[in-house]
Amino acid sequence: MKDTALTATHQALGAKMVPFAGYNMPVQYEGVNIEHETVRNGVGVFDVSHMGEFLIEGPHALELIQKTCSNDASKLTVGKAQYSCMPNDDGGIVDDLIIYRIKEDIYLLVVNASNIEKDWNWLQSKNDVGAELRDLSEDYSLLAIQGPKAVEAMQSLSSHDLSDIKFYNFVVGDFAGIEHVIISATGYTGSGGFEIYCKNSEVKQVWDKVFEAGADYGIKPIGLAARDTLRLEMGYCLYGNDIDDTTSPIEAGLGWITKFTKTFTNSEALEDQKRRGAERKLVAFELDERGIPRQGYDIVDSQGKTIGNVTSGTMSPSLNKGIGLGYVPTVFADAGSKINIQIRKNAVPATVVKLPFYKG
């Protein structure tokens, strides 16, 4: 089990630690609901240093990204980021990721912790264009400072105007006394804020100064359990739950990051699927009665026939009702469609809804 540079700090704060993607990670401190509300209404800090970072450089960097990723990275200018996915050869997804254009010929790919080795091997296997790849995952830490008070609480730590960093933009600059950190507005909670990429040797200083600066704003450390409820309220996909090697971006509702203006891995088959229409789709649903849908629960029709399964589910702290995502045949995919979630012996009625669950 790997530790992050802040594992001892989390333990000293009384965090409940769990194994996650090969790392010893804080799942909660005070409790999921309290931490969730802290991010929705104030400011909280996640240590997400388990995420992977690859640097792709050189004159062929963009070429490798374009042929392996579904979105059109040629649209990126320096200082902008883009959500994308890497399709596999069989209609599924190797991983979803964020691409940052750091300099003209330098890109940073941020990938899921559980997929670091798989993604690295995949990119290497596709790199017949001579792009230069470096895996920085072991050397860098990542903090997500999230919530509506994040910008105001953190402004004293940087000479950059943090309110100027628009969603999916970033700057490389000073923060918490450290030069050359990436400050990016690419959070996964739906409540604003930004993320800080720095070296492992610098992150303890950053963490301490962040909590000093945020003290008057009620800043708190937040665990991975609340990160999951926050992202689910927005309907953001989690790799391993809602998308994986067997789910296509078209089925998963990721057509908006799948651009057929270029050729990429399996693009022909995916374009054909988009044209014909996928047989199943990832839908969002809310329970009509009390209950908590959990990953793996069956989704059944009015006759009790299994038509799919829940990929992510929880009791929404913001809405106080059971919410979830799951794959169903396309005929059940329209908003307003009625489905049932099999919770133990009960088929609990649910309604398919448009995302996000949480409107802010």
Secondary structure, 3 states (H helix, E strand, C coil): CECCCCHHHHHHCCCEEEEECCEEEEEECCCHHHHHHHHHHCCEEEECCCCEEEEEECCCHHHHHHHHCCCCHHHCCCCEEEEEEEECCCCCEEEEEEEEEEECCEEEEEECHHHHHHHHHHHHHHCCCCCEEEECCCCEEEEEEECCCHHHHHHHHCCCCHHHCCCCEEEEEEECCEEEEEEECCCCCCCCEEEEEEEHHHHHHHHHHHHHHCHHHCCEECCHHHHHHHHHHHCCCCECCCECCCCCCCCCCCHHHCCCCCCCCCHHHHHHHHHHCCCEEEEEEEECCCCCCCCCCEEECCCCCEEEEEEEEEEECCCCEEEEEEEEEHHHCCCCCEEEEEECCEEEEEEEECCCCCCC
